[in-house]
Amino acid sequence: MNKSTAALLCLLLLCSSTGVRADDLMENDDLAPSADLGELPPPVGQQALIDQNGQANLALLSQNGQSLLGRIVQSGSNQEAYILQQGSDLMALITQNGSGNAASITQNGSHNRAQISQNGNNNDASIEQAGTGLQSAVTQSGNGMSVSVKQYR
């Protein structure tokens, strides 16, 4: 196991042991992404947040570049979320509530925004963007839905 994988696993263990309850997440509007993809704060390096509540959830977040923001919030069980960002001034947000959901965001370039929000069970969503000035947003509520967005510029 390489050092970055071991560090990510340690971070995941620390985040999952904080004792945050699902009803706490539902009452805190500041944890849920807004409908507006918004602007990044002034360049301050890389920011990443993974917040999970439930059982058997998996989250991986990898960033390489400048002024990057990545956030994964999952509440429920058996969910997977992946974010990979490379470039500058990028923002990616994934929020999932339910069971068996899967989401991924892959971004390369600059000034891109991507957001996925899923509520329900067994939903699948992915966003792949490469280029400059791209924005995507996906919202799914229900069960067994699937969507894939690919943008290149």
Residue pairs with C-beta under 8 A, 6 or more apart in sequence:
1 9
8 60
8 61
11 50
12 50
12 52
12 59
15 50
15 51
15 52
16 52
16 53
16 57
20 51
20 53
21 53
22 53
22 54
22 75
22 76
25 31
25 51
25 53
25 73
25 75
26 75
31 51
31 73
32 73
32 95
32 117
33 71
33 93
33 95
33 115
33 117
35 137
37 91
37 113
37 114
37 115
37 135
37 137
38 91
38 113
40 67
40 69
40 89
40 90
40 91
41 69
42 67
43 66
43 67
43 88
43 89
44 67
45 66
45 67
45 68
46 63
46 65
46 66
46 67
46 68
46 69
46 70
47 68
47 69
47 70
48 61
48 63
48 68
48 69
48 70
48 71
49 70
49 71
49 72
49 73
50 59
50 61
50 71
50 72
51 72
51 73
51 74
52 59
52 72
52 73
52 74
52 75
53 74
53 75
53 76
54 74
54 75
54 76
54 77
54 79
55 77
55 78
56 77
56 78
57 74
57 76
57 77
57 78
57 79
57 80
57 81
58 79
58 80
58 81
59 72
59 74
59 80
59 81
59 82
60 81
60 82
60 83
61 70
61 72
61 82
61 83
62 83
62 84
62 85
63 70
63 83
63 84
63 85
63 86
63 90
64 85
64 86
65 85
65 86
65 87
65 88
65 90
66 88
66 89
67 88
67 89
67 90
68 85
68 87
68 88
68 89
68 90
68 91
69 90
69 91
69 92
70 83
70 85
70 91
70 92
70 93
71 92
71 93
71 94
72 81
72 83
72 93
72 94
72 95
73 94
73 95
73 96
74 81
74 94
74 95
74 96
74 97
74 101
75 96
75 97
76 96
76 97
76 98
76 99
76 101
77 99
77 100
78 99
78 100
79 96
79 98
79 99
79 100
79 101
79 102
80 101
80 102
80 103
81 94
81 96
81 102
81 103
81 104
82 103
82 104
82 105
83 92
83 94
83 104
83 105
83 106
84 104
84 105
84 106
84 107
85 92
85 105
85 106
85 107
85 108
86 107
86 108
87 107
87 108
87 109
87 110
87 112
88 110
88 111
89 110
89 111
89 112
90 107
90 109
90 110
90 111
90 112
90 113
91 112
91 113
91 114
92 105
92 107
92 113
92 114
92 115
92 127
93 114
93 115
93 116
93 117
94 103
94 105
94 115
94 116
94 117
95 116
95 117
95 118
96 103
96 116
96 117
96 118
96 119
96 123
97 118
97 119
97 120
98 118
98 119
98 120
98 121
98 123
99 121
99 122
100 121
100 122
100 123
101 118
101 120
101 121
101 122
101 123
101 124
102 123
102 124
102 125
103 116
103 118
103 124
103 125
103 126
104 125
104 126
104 127
105 114
105 116
105 126
105 127
105 128
106 126
106 127
106 128
106 129
107 114
107 127
107 128
107 129
107 130
107 134
108 129
108 130
108 131
109 129
109 130
109 131
109 132
109 134
109 153
110 132
110 133
111 132
111 133
111 134
112 129
112 131
112 132
112 133
112 134
112 135
113 134
113 135
113 136
114 127
114 129
114 134
114 135
114 136
114 137
115 136
115 137
115 138
116 125
116 127
116 137
116 138
117 138
117 139
117 140
118 125
118 138
118 139
118 140
118 141
119 140
119 141
119 142
120 140
120 141
120 142
120 143
120 145
121 143
121 144
122 143
122 144
123 140
123 142
123 143
123 144
123 145
123 146
124 145
124 146
124 147
125 138
125 140
125 146
125 147
125 148
126 147
126 148
126 149
127 136
127 138
127 148
127 149
127 150
128 148
128 149
128 150
128 151
129 136
129 149
129 150
129 151
129 152
130 151
130 152
130 153
131 151
131 152
131 153
132 153
133 153
134 151
134 153
136 149
136 151
138 147
138 149
140 147
